[in-house]
Amino acid sequence: MNASLRKPLAEFVGAALLVCVVVGSGIMGTNLSHDSGVALIINMFSTIFALALLITTIGPISGAHFNSAVSLVQLFNRSQKATETLFFIIAQIAGAIVGAVVANLMFDEKAVQISQHARVTTATLIGEVIATAGLVAVIGILSHRDQGKFIPVAVAAWIGSAYFFTSSTSFANPAVTIGRIFSDTFAGIQPASVLPYIAAQLVGAALGVALVKGASHDI
């Protein structure tokens, strides 16, 4: 396969599988329990296990961003060219949408849905800033220390904990946020909530970069 297509394809597959897991486990959680706390636990465990596995397996191909905020940080750090970043972001968004559709079909739901789950409040936007800042900081600090082998577990650990300590349940990913529009289920998000969430994620990514730069002087 053409090397220029291999990386975006890996990002497409990774984002699709990640959203399929997020949405699918959300549906399974609500099918198994009427308790939203139990459903969230099911959703969280499925997501962190899949995330660690996907980063481990796809990381050697594309870096396993699956996240447009992470790709933009790589562009800002001059670790990735603008054209490649654009292809990554397109692939991530397309993969996220496909993943949501596949999850819907797996559970005998209508293939394409538009979520009615409104999520925006001041509190949830603060949660998204914190969740994304922490994610970018974890990746950046471990990369700076040449401890990249720990990134799959560390990222999964951060996202898993942020499921419960942030009010937004830690989307922390613009591509995944867009994909989750297309499933009107537990993990969905209303279109009107998407732009505020993405804005908060980008603010968080910038804060994460600042944290890495500050920490790098002491590392």
MDAnalysis code that builds the backbone (N, CA, C; Angstrom):
import MDAnalysis as mda
import numpy as np

u = mda.Universe.empty(657, n_residues=219, atom_resindex=np.repeat(np.arange(219), 3), trajectory=True)
u.add_TopologyAttr("name", ["N", "CA", "C"] * 219)
u.add_TopologyAttr("resid", np.arange(1, 220))
u.add_TopologyAttr("resname", ["MET", "ASN", "ALA", "SER", "LEU", "ARG", "LYS", "PRO", "LEU", "ALA", "GLU", "PHE", "VAL", "GLY", "ALA", "ALA", "LEU", "LEU", "VAL", "CYS", "VAL", "VAL", "VAL", "GLY", "SER", "GLY", "ILE", "MET", "GLY", "THR", "ASN", "LEU", "SER", "HIS", "ASP", "SER", "GLY", "VAL", "ALA", "LEU", "ILE", "ILE", "ASN", "MET", "PHE", "SER", "THR", "ILE", "PHE", "ALA", "LEU", "ALA", "LEU", "LEU", "ILE", "THR", "THR", "ILE", "GLY", "PRO", "ILE", "SER", "GLY", "ALA", "HIS", "PHE", "ASN", "SER", "ALA", "VAL", "SER", "LEU", "VAL", "GLN", "LEU", "PHE", "ASN", "ARG", "SER", "GLN", "LYS", "ALA", "THR", "GLU", "THR", "LEU", "PHE", "PHE", "ILE", "ILE", "ALA", "GLN", "ILE", "ALA", "GLY", "ALA", "ILE", "VAL", "GLY", "ALA", "VAL", "VAL", "ALA", "ASN", "LEU", "MET", "PHE", "ASP", "GLU", "LYS", "ALA", "VAL", "GLN", "ILE", "SER", "GLN", "HIS", "ALA", "ARG", "VAL", "THR", "THR", "ALA", "THR", "LEU", "ILE", "GLY", "GLU", "VAL", "ILE", "ALA", "THR", "ALA", "GLY", "LEU", "VAL", "ALA", "VAL", "ILE", "GLY", "ILE", "LEU", "SER", "HIS", "ARG", "ASP", "GLN", "GLY", "LYS", "PHE", "ILE", "PRO", "VAL", "ALA", "VAL", "ALA", "ALA", "TRP", "ILE", "GLY", "SER", "ALA", "TYR", "PHE", "PHE", "THR", "SER", "SER", "THR", "SER", "PHE", "ALA", "ASN", "PRO", "ALA", "VAL", "THR", "ILE", "GLY", "ARG", "ILE", "PHE", "SER", "ASP", "THR", "PHE", "ALA", "GLY", "ILE", "GLN", "PRO", "ALA", "SER", "VAL", "LEU", "PRO", "TYR", "ILE", "ALA", "ALA", "GLN", "LEU", "VAL", "GLY", "ALA", "ALA", "LEU", "GLY", "VAL", "ALA", "LEU", "VAL", "LYS", "GLY", "ALA", "SER", "HIS", "ASP", "ILE"])
u.atoms.positions = np.array([
    [0.841, -1.203, 0.000],
    [0.000, 0.000, 0.000],
    [0.868, 1.242, 0.000],
    [0.424, 2.270, -0.713],
    [1.107, 3.551, -0.728],
    [1.285, 4.066, 0.695],
    [2.534, 4.428, 1.035],
    [2.837, 4.864, 2.400],
    [2.026, 6.087, 2.807],
    [1.712, 6.956, 1.832],
    [0.970, 8.181, 2.146],
    [-0.484, 7.884, 2.518],
    [-0.989, 6.719, 2.094],
    [-2.359, 6.327, 2.424],
    [-2.430, 5.431, 3.651],
    [-1.322, 4.775, 3.951],
    [-1.310, 3.798, 5.035],
    [-1.625, 4.440, 6.382],
    [-1.018, 5.581, 6.651],
    [-1.240, 6.236, 7.950],
    [-2.675, 6.744, 8.107],
    [-3.211, 7.501, 7.131],
    [-4.611, 7.926, 7.279],
    [-5.583, 6.751, 7.380],
    [-5.307, 5.676, 6.643],
    [-6.172, 4.502, 6.731],
    [-6.130, 3.909, 8.131],
    [-4.940, 3.871, 8.718],
    [-4.823, 3.375, 10.089],
    [-5.620, 4.256, 11.053],
    [-5.570, 5.566, 10.840],
    [-6.335, 6.485, 11.683],
    [-7.844, 6.289, 11.489],
    [-8.251, 6.032, 10.251],
    [-9.666, 5.757, 9.963],
    [-10.126, 4.513, 10.719],
    [-9.351, 3.447, 10.600],
    [-9.717, 2.184, 11.247],
    [-9.729, 2.344, 12.762],
    [-8.710, 2.997, 13.294],
    [-8.627, 3.174, 14.741],
    [-9.775, 3.992, 15.292],
    [-10.088, 5.104, 14.623],
    [-11.200, 5.944, 15.081],
    [-12.531, 5.212, 14.956],
    [-12.695, 4.457, 13.864],
    [-13.938, 3.701, 13.667],
    [-14.124, 2.667, 14.771],
    [-13.066, 1.926, 15.081],
    [-13.175, 0.909, 16.128],
    [-13.402, 1.543, 17.494],
    [-12.721, 2.655, 17.749],
    [-12.887, 3.323, 19.046],
    [-14.327, 3.778, 19.242],
    [-14.907, 4.430, 18.250],
    [-16.290, 4.909, 18.386],
    [-17.270, 3.742, 18.408],
    [-16.971, 2.708, 17.645],
    [-17.824, 1.516, 17.684],
    [-17.864, 0.946, 19.104],
    [-16.722, 0.914, 19.761],
    [-16.662, 0.433, 21.143],
    [-17.413, 1.369, 22.082],
    [-17.187, 2.683, 21.948],
    [-17.829, 3.658, 22.836],
    [-19.354, 3.587, 22.707],
    [-19.827, 3.624, 21.478],
    [-21.275, 3.622, 21.243],
    [-21.867, 2.246, 21.550],
    [-21.207, 1.193, 21.069],
    [-21.724, -0.157, 21.282],
    [-21.800, -0.532, 22.745],
    [-20.764, -0.211, 23.507],
    [-20.787, -0.546, 24.930],
    [-21.797, 0.320, 25.680],
    [-22.032, 1.537, 25.178],
    [-23.086, 2.364, 25.772],
    [-24.453, 1.745, 25.581],
    [-24.696, 1.238, 24.377],
    [-25.981, 0.574, 24.114],
    [-26.108, -0.690, 24.960],
    [-25.032, -1.490, 25.001],
    [-25.060, -2.715, 25.801],
    [-25.294, -2.392, 27.273],
    [-24.647, -1.346, 27.764],
    [-24.813, -0.970, 29.162],
    [-26.252, -0.648, 29.508],
    [-26.914, 0.104, 28.641],
    [-28.311, 0.459, 28.910],
    [-29.245, -0.736, 28.687],
    [-28.838, -1.679, 27.826],
    [-29.636, -2.895, 27.663],
    [-29.563, -3.791, 28.899],
    [-28.396, -3.770, 29.558],
    [-28.188, -4.656, 30.696],
    [-28.693, -4.071, 32.013],
    [-28.748, -2.755, 32.081],
    [-29.131, -2.138, 33.353],
    [-29.852, -0.813, 33.127],
    [-30.837, -0.552, 33.965],
    [-31.520, 0.739, 33.939],
    [-30.790, 1.761, 34.821],
    [-29.747, 1.310, 35.483],
    [-28.939, 2.186, 36.335],
    [-27.880, 2.856, 35.466],
    [-27.932, 4.170, 35.344],
    [-26.993, 4.876, 34.469],
    [-25.555, 4.751, 34.956],
    [-25.379, 4.576, 36.269],
    [-24.039, 4.380, 36.809],
    [-23.434, 3.075, 36.340],
    [-24.221, 2.015, 36.350],
    [-23.751, 0.716, 35.863],
    [-23.447, 0.803, 34.376],
    [-24.315, 1.461, 33.620],
    [-24.086, 1.620, 32.184],
    [-22.789, 2.376, 31.920],
    [-22.513, 3.395, 32.729],
    [-21.282, 4.169, 32.546],
    [-20.044, 3.337, 32.865],
    [-20.140, 2.491, 33.885],
    [-19.016, 1.610, 34.214],
    [-18.731, 0.649, 33.067],
    [-19.777, 0.067, 32.497],
    [-19.615, -0.830, 31.344],
    [-18.978, -0.075, 30.183],
    [-19.480, 1.112, 29.925],
    [-18.976, 1.961, 28.854],
    [-17.495, 2.294, 29.073],
    [-17.145, 2.632, 30.306],
    [-15.777, 3.032, 30.623],
    [-14.799, 1.876, 30.457],
    [-15.119, 0.716, 31.032],
    [-14.190, -0.416, 30.951],
    [-13.979, -0.859, 29.509],
    [-15.047, -0.921, 28.733],
    [-14.911, -1.305, 27.327],
    [-14.014, -0.319, 26.588],
    [-14.217, 0.964, 26.863],
    [-13.452, 2.001, 26.168],
    [-11.971, 1.948, 26.518],
    [-11.632, 1.833, 27.799],
    [-10.209, 1.887, 28.163],
    [-9.456, 0.646, 27.684],
    [-10.096, -0.523, 27.731],
    [-9.426, -1.720, 27.237],
    [-9.177, -1.613, 25.734],
    [-10.210, -1.184, 25.009],
    [-10.074, -1.043, 23.558],
    [-9.048, 0.023, 23.200],
    [-9.062, 1.138, 23.936],
    [-8.141, 2.227, 23.644],
    [-6.692, 1.787, 23.811],
    [-6.398, 1.091, 24.906],
    [-5.035, 0.603, 25.122],
    [-4.608, -0.360, 24.016],
    [-5.506, -1.245, 23.622],
    [-5.188, -2.210, 22.564],
    [-4.997, -1.525, 21.217],
    [-5.865, -0.566, 20.899],
    [-5.767, 0.114, 19.617],
    [-4.488, 0.945, 19.520],
    [-4.121, 1.629, 20.599],
    [-2.890, 2.414, 20.572],
    [-1.679, 1.498, 20.420],
    [-1.700, 0.363, 21.113],
    [-0.583, -0.575, 21.043],
    [-0.424, -1.155, 19.643],
    [-1.525, -1.528, 19.010],
    [-1.450, -2.207, 17.712],
    [-1.288, -1.248, 16.535],
    [-1.927, -0.097, 16.610],
    [-1.904, 0.832, 15.476],
    [-0.835, 1.908, 15.638],
    [-0.363, 2.097, 16.865],
    [0.656, 3.102, 17.123],
    [1.866, 3.028, 16.206],
    [2.431, 1.835, 15.956],
    [3.602, 1.766, 15.079],
    [3.330, 2.197, 13.631],
    [2.061, 2.243, 13.240],
    [1.727, 2.626, 11.863],
    [1.554, 4.134, 11.732],
    [0.691, 4.712, 12.569],
    [0.335, 6.125, 12.396],
    [0.603, 6.988, 13.631],
    [1.013, 6.367, 14.714],
    [1.112, 7.090, 15.975],
    [-0.142, 6.958, 16.808],
    [-1.190, 6.394, 16.207],
    [-2.449, 6.111, 16.906],
    [-3.021, 7.344, 17.593],
    [-3.222, 8.408, 16.824],
    [-3.858, 9.600, 17.383],
    [-5.338, 9.321, 17.650],
    [-6.070, 8.953, 16.607],
    [-7.532, 8.761, 16.638],
    [-8.234, 9.998, 17.187],
    [-7.575, 11.118, 17.170],
    [-8.035, 12.290, 17.908],
    [-7.504, 13.534, 17.195],
    [-8.401, 14.356, 16.687],
    [-7.987, 15.525, 15.917],
    [-7.242, 16.546, 16.768],
    [-7.548, 16.620, 18.047],
    [-6.815, 17.529, 18.927],
    [-5.360, 17.095, 19.051],
    [-5.133, 15.799, 19.179],
    [-3.767, 15.273, 19.261],
    [-3.021, 15.529, 17.952],
    [-3.685, 15.342, 16.834],
    [-3.049, 15.602, 15.533],
    [-2.673, 17.075, 15.389],
    [-3.554, 17.965, 15.843],
    [-3.257, 19.401, 15.769],
    [-2.088, 19.766, 16.684],
    [-1.984, 19.113, 17.818],
    [-0.837, 19.346, 18.702],
    [0.450, 18.896, 18.010],
    [0.394, 17.774, 17.314],
    [1.566, 17.308, 16.579],
    [1.963, 18.310, 15.494],
    [0.972, 18.900, 14.849],
    [1.247, 19.939, 13.850],
    [1.881, 21.152, 14.521],
    [1.341, 21.577, 15.629],
    [1.875, 22.730, 16.358],
    [3.319, 22.480, 16.787],
    [3.613, 21.247, 17.187],
    [4.964, 20.895, 17.624],
    [5.904, 20.597, 16.464],
    [5.383, 20.724, 15.238],
    [6.163, 20.477, 14.015],
    [6.619, 19.030, 13.907],
    [5.832, 18.142, 14.514],
    [6.113, 16.711, 14.402],
    [5.356, 16.092, 13.230],
    [4.505, 16.888, 12.598],
    [3.679, 16.408, 11.503],
    [3.408, 17.561, 10.545],
    [3.409, 17.255, 9.255],
    [3.161, 18.296, 8.253],
    [1.673, 18.622, 8.165],
    [1.382, 19.810, 7.628],
    [-0.006, 20.275, 7.541],
    [-0.861, 19.353, 6.684],
    [-0.319, 18.889, 5.555],
    [-1.087, 18.018, 4.663],
    [-1.425, 16.703, 5.343],
    [-0.444, 16.124, 6.022],
    [-0.684, 14.862, 6.721],
    [-1.695, 15.056, 7.848],
    [-1.600, 16.184, 8.541],
    [-2.558, 16.472, 9.613],
    [-3.974, 16.566, 9.057],
    [-4.124, 17.235, 7.926],
    [-5.444, 17.351, 7.301],
    [-5.994, 15.976, 6.939],
    [-5.166, 15.133, 6.334],
    [-5.610, 13.788, 5.971],
    [-5.985, 12.983, 7.222],
    [-5.205, 13.143, 8.287],
    [-5.512, 12.444, 9.536],
    [-6.881, 12.874, 10.068],
    [-7.122, 14.177, 10.091],
    [-8.377, 14.683, 10.660],
    [-9.577, 14.208, 9.847],
    [-9.460, 14.255, 8.523],
    [-10.543, 13.763, 7.665],
    [-10.795, 12.277, 7.929],
    [-9.701, 11.508, 8.005],
    [-9.828, 10.065, 8.235],
    [-10.435, 9.780, 9.606],
    [-10.028, 10.532, 10.610],
    [-10.552, 10.327, 11.961],
    [-12.054, 10.608, 12.032],
    [-12.476, 11.699, 11.432],
    [-13.904, 12.039, 11.466],
    [-14.727, 11.023, 10.691],
    [-14.236, 10.663, 9.500],
    [-14.954, 9.667, 8.701],
    [-15.030, 8.337, 9.443],
    [-13.922, 7.922, 10.055],
    [-13.911, 6.674, 10.810],
    [-14.858, 6.715, 11.993],
    [-14.892, 7.848, 12.679],
    [-15.772, 7.981, 13.850],
    [-17.235, 7.845, 13.457],
    [-17.612, 8.433, 12.342],
    [-18.997, 8.333, 11.874],
    [-19.329, 6.886, 11.495],
    [-18.415, 6.244, 10.774],
    [-18.634, 4.841, 10.383],
    [-18.748, 3.960, 11.625],
    [-17.912, 4.215, 12.624],
    [-17.955, 3.422, 13.849],
    [-19.295, 3.529, 14.554],
    [-19.865, 4.736, 14.589],
    [-21.177, 4.919, 15.219],
    [-22.258, 4.172, 14.456],
    [-22.200, 4.237, 13.141],
    [-23.196, 3.550, 12.306],
    [-23.110, 2.038, 12.503],
    [-21.890, 1.506, 12.513],
    [-21.707, 0.061, 12.706],
    [-22.242, -0.375, 14.071],
    [-21.966, 0.425, 15.102],
    [-22.474, 0.090, 16.436],
    [-23.994, 0.082, 16.452],
    [-24.608, 1.065, 15.805],
    [-26.076, 1.078, 15.708],
    [-26.595, -0.203, 15.076],
    [-25.972, -0.600, 13.976],
    [-26.422, -1.794, 13.250],
    [-26.229, -3.061, 14.071],
    [-25.131, -3.121, 14.841],
    [-24.878, -4.310, 15.663],
    [-25.984, -4.556, 16.667],
    [-26.608, -3.491, 17.130],
    [-27.641, -3.619, 18.149],
    [-29.038, -3.417, 17.571],
    [-29.149, -3.627, 16.261],
    [-30.447, -3.582, 15.591],
    [-31.132, -2.227, 15.733],
    [-30.307, -1.180, 15.802],
    [-30.817, 0.180, 15.821],
    [-30.842, 0.717, 14.393],
    [-31.561, 1.807, 14.185],
    [-31.517, 2.471, 12.890],
    [-30.075, 2.877, 12.594],
    [-29.605, 2.614, 11.374],
    [-28.190, 2.807, 11.050],
    [-27.711, 4.225, 11.319],
    [-28.407, 5.197, 10.791],
    [-28.013, 6.594, 10.970],
    [-29.062, 7.305, 11.804],
    [-28.639, 7.814, 12.925],
    [-29.513, 8.544, 13.830],
    [-28.860, 9.887, 14.142],
    [-29.639, 10.806, 14.635],
    [-29.105, 12.071, 15.127],
    [-29.458, 12.168, 16.608],
    [-28.437, 12.249, 17.426],
    [-28.643, 12.234, 18.869],
    [-29.411, 13.461, 19.342],
    [-30.223, 13.264, 20.338],
    [-30.951, 14.350, 20.992],
    [-30.414, 14.607, 22.405],
    [-29.239, 14.056, 22.690],
    [-28.663, 14.155, 24.030],
    [-27.916, 15.481, 24.187],
    [-28.570, 16.461, 24.764],
    [-27.937, 17.770, 25.004],
    [-26.965, 17.642, 26.169],
    [-25.751, 18.137, 25.987],
    [-24.726, 17.950, 27.007],
    [-24.088, 19.252, 27.495],
    [-24.330, 20.355, 26.803],
    [-23.584, 21.568, 27.122],
    [-24.104, 22.278, 28.361],
    [-23.219, 22.434, 29.314],
    [-23.397, 23.346, 30.452],
    [-22.018, 23.936, 30.712],
    [-21.958, 24.950, 31.526],
    [-20.652, 25.503, 31.893],
    [-19.781, 24.422, 32.524],
    [-20.401, 23.591, 33.348],
    [-19.660, 22.538, 34.045],
    [-19.073, 21.515, 33.078],
    [-19.876, 21.062, 32.108],
    [-19.366, 20.041, 31.189],
    [-18.271, 20.593, 30.289],
    [-18.347, 21.872, 29.940],
    [-17.287, 22.465, 29.111],
    [-15.986, 22.578, 29.901],
    [-16.090, 22.905, 31.173],
    [-14.898, 22.903, 32.024],
    [-14.325, 21.486, 32.090],
    [-15.221, 20.507, 32.204],
    [-14.795, 19.111, 32.220],
    [-14.033, 18.725, 30.969],
    [-14.507, 19.184, 29.811],
    [-13.821, 18.871, 28.554],
    [-12.454, 19.540, 28.460],
    [-12.347, 20.758, 28.958],
    [-11.045, 21.427, 28.984],
    [-10.062, 20.606, 29.814],
    [-10.488, 20.204, 31.002],
    [-9.606, 19.448, 31.894],
    [-9.261, 18.082, 31.304],
    [-10.264, 17.390, 30.775],
    [-10.030, 16.055, 30.216],
    [-9.034, 16.098, 29.064],
    [-9.188, 17.072, 28.177],
    [-8.310, 17.152, 27.015],
    [-6.921, 17.641, 27.398],
    [-6.854, 18.599, 28.314],
    [-5.556, 19.082, 28.785],
    [-4.748, 17.947, 29.406],
    [-5.402, 17.151, 30.227],
    [-4.717, 16.032, 30.860],
    [-4.240, 15.004, 29.847],
    [-5.082, 14.717, 28.869],
    [-4.715, 13.748, 27.838],
    [-3.476, 14.209, 27.078],
    [-3.488, 15.453, 26.623],
    [-2.349, 15.987, 25.866],
    [-1.098, 16.037, 26.742],
    [-1.270, 16.400, 28.001],
    [-0.123, 16.463, 28.909],
    [0.483, 15.088, 29.151],
    [-0.359, 14.076, 29.348],
    [0.141, 12.713, 29.565],
    [0.962, 12.252, 28.365],
    [0.414, 12.441, 27.162],
    [1.123, 12.022, 25.949],
    [2.424, 12.798, 25.798],
    [2.347, 14.115, 25.985],
    [3.520, 14.957, 25.771],
    [4.634, 14.695, 26.765],
    [4.299, 14.549, 28.031],
    [5.321, 14.328, 29.050],
    [6.001, 12.979, 28.860],
    [5.223, 11.936, 28.592],
    [5.821, 10.616, 28.372],
    [6.677, 10.601, 27.108],
    [6.235, 11.299, 26.062],
    [7.034, 11.377, 24.840],
    [8.352, 12.103, 25.107],
    [8.293, 13.194, 25.869],
    [9.493, 13.965, 26.193],
    [10.490, 13.128, 26.995],
    [9.968, 12.238, 27.811],
    [10.837, 11.385, 28.634],
    [11.321, 10.145, 27.883],
    [10.924, 10.005, 26.607],
    [11.219, 8.788, 25.839],
    [10.618, 7.556, 26.506],
    [9.413, 7.735, 27.045],
    [8.692, 6.631, 27.682],
    [7.416, 6.309, 26.907],
    [7.541, 6.355, 25.584],
    [6.388, 6.123, 24.725],
    [5.729, 4.771, 24.927],
    [6.490, 3.788, 25.413],
    [5.916, 2.456, 25.615],
    [4.811, 2.453, 26.672],
    [4.803, 3.490, 27.512],
    [3.781, 3.566, 28.555],
    [2.522, 4.317, 28.107],
    [2.565, 4.917, 26.925],
    [1.448, 5.750, 26.485],
    [0.129, 4.982, 26.381],
    [0.104, 3.755, 25.805],
    [-1.197, 3.054, 25.718],
    [-1.894, 2.898, 27.069],
    [-1.154, 2.472, 28.074],
    [-1.745, 2.266, 29.395],
    [-2.056, 3.611, 30.055],
    [-1.150, 4.573, 29.914],
    [-1.341, 5.868, 30.565],
    [-2.543, 6.610, 29.992],
    [-2.682, 6.595, 28.679],
    [-3.828, 7.259, 28.052],
    [-5.126, 6.583, 28.474],
    [-5.143, 5.259, 28.451],
    [-6.344, 4.533, 28.876],
    [-6.672, 4.834, 30.332],
    [-5.645, 4.912, 31.188],
    [-5.865, 5.209, 32.595],
    [-6.441, 6.610, 32.785],
    [-5.897, 7.580, 32.035],
    [-6.415, 8.954, 32.159],
    [-7.876, 9.035, 31.709],
    [-8.159, 8.465, 30.540],
    [-9.532, 8.528, 30.023],
    [-10.487, 7.790, 30.954],
    [-10.061, 6.643, 31.464],
    [-10.920, 5.890, 32.373],
    [-11.246, 6.665, 33.634],
    [-10.240, 7.289, 34.221],
    [-10.496, 8.067, 35.432],
    [-11.327, 9.308, 35.119],
    [-11.061, 9.925, 33.966],
    [-11.793, 11.147, 33.596],
    [-13.257, 10.869, 33.263],
    [-13.579, 9.624, 32.927],
    [-14.990, 9.248, 32.768],
    [-15.783, 9.614, 34.021],
    [-15.114, 9.494, 35.189],
    [-15.822, 9.663, 36.452],
    [-15.504, 10.961, 37.187],
    [-14.324, 11.552, 36.956],
    [-14.064, 12.772, 37.710],
    [-14.379, 14.037, 36.927],
    [-14.695, 13.922, 35.625],
    [-15.141, 15.097, 34.874],
    [-16.644, 15.019, 34.638],
    [-17.270, 16.184, 34.635],
    [-18.720, 16.237, 34.463],
    [-19.153, 15.887, 33.046],
    [-18.223, 15.953, 32.102],
    [-18.549, 15.676, 30.697],
    [-18.386, 14.210, 30.339],
    [-17.881, 13.402, 31.254],
    [-17.490, 12.001, 31.030],
    [-16.395, 11.874, 29.984],
    [-15.613, 12.930, 29.799],
    [-14.350, 12.881, 29.062],
    [-14.465, 12.408, 27.615],
    [-15.065, 13.232, 26.766],
    [-14.984, 12.973, 25.335],
    [-13.540, 13.211, 24.889],
    [-13.023, 14.428, 25.130],
    [-11.609, 14.786, 24.922],
    [-11.109, 14.491, 23.511],
    [-11.997, 14.563, 22.521],
    [-11.623, 14.143, 21.167],
    [-12.625, 14.711, 20.163],
    [-12.223, 15.694, 19.343],
    [-13.179, 16.281, 18.392],
    [-13.766, 15.279, 17.393],
    [-12.948, 14.374, 16.875],
    [-13.445, 13.409, 15.888],
    [-14.482, 12.479, 16.514],
    [-14.179, 11.976, 17.693],
    [-15.124, 11.099, 18.395],
    [-16.401, 11.856, 18.740],
    [-16.261, 13.120, 19.116],
    [-17.429, 13.940, 19.426],
    [-18.352, 14.036, 18.220],
    [-17.782, 14.273, 17.047],
    [-18.580, 14.352, 15.818],
    [-19.228, 13.005, 15.518],
    [-18.478, 11.931, 15.648],
    [-19.029, 10.606, 15.380],
    [-20.211, 10.271, 16.260],
    [-20.167, 10.709, 17.504],
    [-21.219, 10.370, 18.459],
    [-22.524, 11.127, 18.211],
    [-22.497, 12.072, 17.287],
    [-23.754, 12.706, 16.851],
    [-24.692, 11.656, 16.267],
    [-24.119, 10.655, 15.595],
    [-24.893, 9.775, 14.733],
    [-25.457, 8.535, 15.422],
    [-25.585, 8.607, 16.737],
    [-26.249, 7.530, 17.479],
    [-27.047, 8.154, 18.613],
    [-28.352, 8.025, 18.530],
    [-29.226, 8.607, 19.555],
    [-29.383, 7.609, 20.697],
    [-28.245, 7.298, 21.320],
    [-28.199, 6.303, 22.383],
    [-27.408, 6.882, 23.556],
    [-27.062, 6.048, 24.494],
    [-26.403, 6.472, 25.731],
    [-25.188, 7.363, 25.493],
    [-24.386, 7.037, 24.486],
    [-23.130, 7.757, 24.258],
    [-23.269, 8.922, 23.280],
    [-24.470, 9.177, 22.795],
    [-24.658, 10.206, 21.775],
    [-24.525, 11.622, 22.295],
    [-24.416, 12.552, 21.354],
    [-24.362, 13.967, 21.696],
    [-25.137, 14.762, 20.652],
    [-25.961, 15.666, 21.108],
    [-26.779, 16.500, 20.231],
    [-25.881, 17.406, 19.372],
    [-26.221, 17.585, 18.085],
    [-25.393, 18.439, 17.221],
    [-25.117, 19.821, 17.803],
    [-26.105, 20.417, 18.468],
    [-25.916, 21.758, 19.035],
    [-24.859, 21.780, 20.129],
    [-24.558, 20.618, 20.707],
    [-23.549, 20.554, 21.765],
    [-22.140, 20.367, 21.219],
    [-22.027, 20.040, 19.947],
    [-20.741, 19.617, 19.401],
    [-19.725, 20.751, 19.304],
    [-20.108, 21.874, 18.712],
    [-19.142, 22.964, 18.559],
    [-18.629, 23.484, 19.902],
    [-19.499, 23.697, 20.899],
    [-18.966, 24.092, 22.210],
    [-18.015, 23.051, 22.802],
    [-18.334, 21.776, 22.621],
    [-17.450, 20.726, 23.121],
    [-16.097, 20.768, 22.425],
    [-16.111, 20.912, 21.095],
    [-14.853, 20.954, 20.357],
    [-14.042, 22.187, 20.741],
    [-14.711, 23.317, 20.916],
    [-14.006, 24.529, 21.347],
    [-13.333, 24.290, 22.696],
    [-14.049, 23.653, 23.620],
    [-13.474, 23.355, 24.935],
    [-12.297, 22.390, 24.805],
    [-12.409, 21.409, 23.929],
    [-11.323, 20.454, 23.713],
    [-10.078, 21.139, 23.160],
    [-10.264, 22.080, 22.245],
    [-9.112, 22.790, 21.674],
    [-8.458, 23.692, 22.712],
    [-9.268, 24.310, 23.557],
    [-8.703, 25.085, 24.668],
    [-7.906, 24.160, 25.585],
    [-8.476, 23.002, 25.874],
    [-7.783, 22.023, 26.710],
    [-6.484, 21.549, 26.083],
    [-6.503, 21.325, 24.761],
    [-5.282, 20.890, 24.070],
    [-4.191, 21.952, 24.199],
    [-4.571, 23.232, 24.035],
    [-3.597, 24.317, 24.174],
    [-3.040, 24.368, 25.597],
    [-3.924, 24.174, 26.573],
    [-3.482, 24.150, 27.962],
    [-2.547, 22.966, 28.205],
    [-2.861, 21.834, 27.603],
    [-2.002, 20.659, 27.741],
    [-0.616, 20.896, 27.175],
    [-0.543, 21.555, 26.028],
    [0.758, 21.904, 25.433],
    [1.552, 22.790, 26.390],
    [0.865, 23.766, 26.986],
    [1.533, 24.665, 27.930],
    [2.043, 23.889, 29.144],
    [1.251, 22.930, 29.616],
    [1.682, 22.119, 30.756],
    [2.921, 21.297, 30.421],
    [2.948, 20.742, 29.212],
    [4.109, 19.950, 28.788],
    [5.346, 20.830, 28.705],
    [5.204, 22.014, 28.132],
    [6.352, 22.909, 28.015],
    [6.850, 23.341, 29.393],
    [5.912, 23.593, 30.308],
    [6.321, 23.953, 31.656],
    [7.005, 22.801, 32.375],
    [6.457, 21.608, 32.225],
    [7.009, 20.442, 32.891],
    [8.347, 20.020, 32.296],
    [8.549, 20.288, 30.998],
    [9.755, 19.826, 30.317],
    [11.018, 20.445, 30.908],
    [10.895, 21.569, 31.563],
    [12.062, 22.210, 32.179],
    [12.514, 21.466, 33.415],
    [11.597, 20.632, 33.950],
    [11.929, 19.904, 35.167],
    [12.112, 18.416, 34.922],
    [11.976, 18.030, 33.641],
    [12.052, 16.592, 33.340],
    [13.464, 16.200, 32.929],
])
